[in-house]
Amino acid sequence: QVQLVESGGGSVQAGGSLILSCALSGLLFNNDAMGWFRQAPGKEREFVAVIRWMGGAIDYADSVKGRFTISRDSAKNTVYLQMNSLKPEDTAVYYCAVDRDITTMRYRYSRMDYWGKGTLVTVSS
């Protein structure tokens, strides 16, 4: 059983930064990955970034490349999302999730196996 708890959301002005954290309870294995997703009001949930737990391979959505950085601390069982140069369109509930098989790349379609409850990020202009 995997449980995920996000933290670090809040309100920030455009151009500012935030860092989100996701604490994991449970075990991850070779093909597992942890990712961040977001859902803005009235929109579908979308992929933001993913990191393979073993090896650290990373993928980003085009909309956040160069501004967001995903990382993990295996010793703390935690994954982070550093968000810089935030824009109003980044406003959303951000979710942490686990994919049991990163090789399928289904994370691109927000098809993950476990989800956290989310944390709200609000960016004002």
C-alpha positions as CSV (number, residue, x, y, z in Angstrom):
1,Q,0.0,0.0,0.0
2,V,1.3,3.5,-1.0
3,Q,0.2,6.7,0.7
4,L,1.2,10.2,-0.5
5,V,1.0,13.5,1.4
6,E,1.6,16.8,-0.4
7,S,2.7,20.0,1.3
8,G,4.0,23.4,0.4
9,G,1.2,24.9,-1.6
10,G,0.2,28.5,-1.1
11,S,-0.3,31.9,-2.7
12,V,2.5,33.7,-4.6
13,Q,2.7,36.6,-7.0
14,A,3.6,36.1,-10.7
15,G,7.4,35.6,-11.1
16,G,7.7,34.1,-7.6
17,S,8.7,30.6,-6.5
18,L,7.3,27.8,-4.4
19,I,8.5,24.3,-3.6
20,L,6.1,21.4,-3.1
21,S,7.0,18.3,-1.2
22,C,5.4,14.8,-1.3
23,A,6.1,12.3,1.4
24,L,5.7,8.7,0.5
25,S,4.7,5.8,2.7
26,G,5.4,2.4,1.1
27,L,7.9,0.8,-1.1
28,L,8.9,1.7,-4.6
29,F,10.7,-0.6,-7.1
30,N,12.7,-0.5,-10.2
31,N,10.2,0.7,-12.8
32,D,8.2,2.9,-10.3
33,A,8.1,6.6,-10.7
34,M,6.7,9.5,-8.8
35,G,5.2,12.5,-10.5
36,W,3.4,15.8,-10.2
37,F,0.2,16.7,-11.8
38,R,-2.2,19.6,-11.7
39,Q,-5.8,20.5,-12.2
40,A,-7.0,24.0,-12.8
41,P,-10.6,25.0,-12.2
42,G,-12.7,23.7,-15.1
43,K,-9.9,21.8,-16.7
44,E,-8.7,18.2,-16.8
45,R,-5.9,17.0,-14.7
46,E,-2.6,17.3,-16.6
47,F,0.9,15.9,-16.3
48,V,3.6,18.3,-15.0
49,A,6.8,16.2,-14.2
50,V,7.9,12.7,-13.4
51,I,11.0,11.1,-11.9
52,R,11.9,7.4,-12.0
53,W,12.6,6.3,-8.4
54,M,15.6,4.1,-9.4
55,G,18.0,5.9,-11.6
56,G,16.3,9.3,-11.6
57,A,15.2,9.7,-15.2
58,I,13.1,12.8,-15.6
59,D,10.4,14.1,-17.9
60,Y,8.6,17.4,-18.0
61,A,5.5,18.8,-19.6
62,D,6.5,21.4,-22.2
63,S,4.6,24.1,-20.3
64,V,6.9,23.9,-17.3
65,K,10.3,23.1,-18.9
66,G,13.0,25.5,-17.7
67,R,10.8,26.7,-14.9
68,F,10.0,23.7,-12.7
69,T,12.5,21.1,-11.3
70,I,11.5,17.7,-9.9
71,S,13.8,15.9,-7.6
72,R,13.8,13.1,-5.0
73,D,15.4,12.3,-1.7
74,S,15.4,8.5,-1.4
75,A,16.6,8.6,2.2
76,K,13.5,10.7,3.1
77,N,11.1,9.0,0.7
78,T,10.2,12.4,-0.6
79,V,9.8,14.0,-4.0
80,Y,10.0,17.8,-4.6
81,L,8.8,20.2,-7.2
82,Q,10.7,23.4,-7.3
83,M,8.6,26.0,-9.2
84,N,10.2,29.2,-10.4
85,S,9.0,32.0,-12.6
86,L,5.4,31.2,-11.7
87,K,2.6,32.4,-13.9
88,P,-1.1,32.9,-13.2
89,E,-1.8,30.0,-15.5
90,D,0.1,27.7,-13.1
91,T,-2.7,28.2,-10.6
92,A,-4.1,24.7,-9.8
93,V,-4.4,22.0,-7.3
94,Y,-1.1,20.0,-7.5
95,Y,-1.2,16.3,-7.0
96,C,1.6,13.9,-6.3
97,A,1.2,10.4,-7.7
98,V,3.0,7.0,-8.2
99,D,3.2,5.0,-11.4
100,R,4.1,1.4,-11.0
101,D,5.6,1.2,-14.5
102,I,7.2,4.3,-16.0
103,T,8.1,2.4,-19.1
104,T,4.5,2.6,-20.4
105,M,4.7,6.4,-20.3
106,R,1.0,6.4,-19.3
107,Y,1.9,9.2,-16.9
108,R,1.6,11.5,-19.9
109,Y,-2.2,10.7,-19.8
110,S,-2.4,11.1,-16.0
111,R,-2.9,7.4,-15.6
112,M,-1.2,6.7,-12.3
113,D,-1.7,4.0,-9.6
114,Y,-1.7,6.0,-6.4
115,W,-2.6,9.7,-5.8
116,G,-2.3,12.2,-3.0
117,K,-5.0,14.5,-2.0
118,G,-3.4,17.6,-3.5
119,T,-2.2,21.0,-2.5
120,L,-3.4,24.3,-3.9
121,V,-1.1,26.8,-5.6
122,T,-2.4,30.2,-6.5
123,V,-0.4,32.6,-8.6
124,S,-1.7,36.2,-8.8
125,S,-0.8,38.7,-11.5
